Amino acid sequence: MTAPAAPKDFLPFTRPTIDDETIAGVAEVLRSGWITSGPHVKAFEARLSEYVGGRPVRALNSGTATLEIALRIAGVGPGHEVITTPLTWVATSNVVLEVGARPVFVDIDPVTRNIDLDRVEAAITPATRAIIPVDLSGLPVDRDRLYALAKKHQLRVVEDAAQSFGSEWRGQRIGAVGDLVSFSFHANKNITTTEGGCLVLNDEREAKLAEQYRLQGVVRSGYDGMEVEVVGGKFNLTDVAARVGLGQLPHLAEFTARRRELARDYFAAFAASSATALGLRLPIADFTQSNWHMFQVVLPGERLSIKRAEVMALLHAAGIGTGVHYPAIHLFALYRRLGWKAGDYPHAEYAGRNILTLPLFPAMTSADVTRVVTGLVGILEAHQKRTTR
Ligand SMILES: *Cc1c(COP(=O)(O)O)cnc(C)c1O
C-alpha cells in the first residue's frame, strides 16, 4: 500500500473484534502440544454444521481454496465455462482459471451491484457447468431465481458467500440451503479465523472429497493405512485458526445486529445531507437479509473535478480509511490478455471506477458514522465540476 502512515485516532474501513476469552483460548492451543489441524478444527466444523442446519461442512485455510475445491467437487475443469460477476474479489474468477476452465462474466445490476440474473441465460452455452454468484457486501443474490435457472439448465452452483456469512434469504441462513456454499474467514470478513474458510456440502461423499482435496489426496485408515486417489493440495486449517473461529461464532448475531444499526445510521446521516442531490449512490437499504459486510457508495464520477483516489486521500488526511471493492476483474492485465476489453460490462466498469467502501465494523460508533458522512459530503460539495449554463 502506498497510503501514508495513519495517525492514532485513524478510523480504518474495517477492524476485527476479538475478545479476551478467544485470545486466552489461542494461547491454550499454542501450549497444548497440538497446533495444526486437530480437535479444534473438528469442533469448529461441528459448530458451523449446526449453524447451517446440519449440512456437512469442512474447514479450509482460505475462502479461495474453498472455492477452488468446490469447483473440483462439481467436476469443473478444462473445456468448461463458469458464469460469474466481474465485480468481485479476483479470487472468484482466478479459481476458475486455476481448475483449467473459462470464466464467463455477466454484467451487474447497478442497483444491487450483484450479477444481473436477467442476463445469465444469454451467457449459457453447451460448455457451461456452473454459476458462481457473489453476495457483494453481504446483500444476497436472489436465490429463488438463481436456483430456478440452475435447475432449468442443469448447472451446479458454487455460492461465493465469502461476504455473506450471517446473511439470510427469505428467513433462511445463507449456507443452510442450496448447492455448494463457500465462506471466507479472512481477517476482514464478518467473522474471522485470521485466514480461513469453509465449504458447505451436499452429502458425505462430497465431504470426503473435500478432505482429500484439502490435504494431498490422502485417506487414512487404521493405525498405518494410507491411500492417495486424487491430486490434493495443502489447504487445511490449523487448530490455532479454528480456535479463533470458535471464539468468533458466538458473537455472529451481535456483530450482524450492530452492523445493521450502523448501516441505518449511515442512511439517516446521508438522508440529512446533500449527498444524493450531489449524485452519490447509496446501497440498497436492506436490514433483514444483508449482514452489512460493507457499506459501499458509488461516487458521482462524472460530476466531480477530482478522481476517486483523491477523494480517498482527502478522507485519509481527515483520519478516515476507505477501500475499493473492487476494480472490474475483466480489465486486469491477465484478463485483457485472455480477450476481455473495456466496454464489455459497462455497469461493472462504472462501479469499478467509482465504488468506495466506507468504514463499517462492530466496534464503530454512531459518532464515527457522522464523521464519515460529514467528511465525504464536504469533499463532494467542494469538488463539484463547474457546469456551463
Ligand atoms: C474474501 C473473498 C474471497 C476469498 O477469500 P480468502 O479467504 O481471502 O481467500 C473470495 N470471494 C470474495 C467475494 C471475497 O470477498
PDBQT file of the ligand as one rigid body, heavy atoms in Angstrom, charges set to zero:
ROOT
HETATM    1  C1  LIG A 401     -12.653 -12.615   0.685  1.00  0.00    +0.000 C 
HETATM    2  C2  LIG A 401     -13.245 -13.097  -0.552  1.00  0.00    +0.000 A 
HETATM    3  C3  LIG A 401     -12.786 -14.262  -1.211  1.00  0.00    +0.000 A 
HETATM    4  C4  LIG A 401     -11.553 -15.011  -0.822  1.00  0.00    +0.000 C 
HETATM    5  O1  LIG A 401     -11.430 -15.332   0.490  1.00  0.00    +0.000 OA
HETATM    6  P1  LIG A 401      -9.975 -15.547   1.120  1.00  0.00    +0.000 P 
HETATM    7  O2  LIG A 401     -10.285 -16.192   2.427  1.00  0.00    +0.000 OA
HETATM    8  O3  LIG A 401      -9.321 -14.220   1.237  1.00  0.00    +0.000 OA
HETATM    9  O4  LIG A 401      -9.220 -16.471   0.213  1.00  0.00    +0.000 OA
HETATM   10  C5  LIG A 401     -13.453 -14.693  -2.333  1.00  0.00    +0.000 A 
HETATM   11  N1  LIG A 401     -14.504 -14.038  -2.810  1.00  0.00    +0.000 NA
HETATM   12  C6  LIG A 401     -14.969 -12.921  -2.236  1.00  0.00    +0.000 A 
HETATM   13  C7  LIG A 401     -16.177 -12.251  -2.805  1.00  0.00    +0.000 C 
HETATM   14  C8  LIG A 401     -14.348 -12.403  -1.099  1.00  0.00    +0.000 A 
HETATM   15  O5  LIG A 401     -14.814 -11.275  -0.546  1.00  0.00    +0.000 OA
ENDROOT
TORSDOF 0
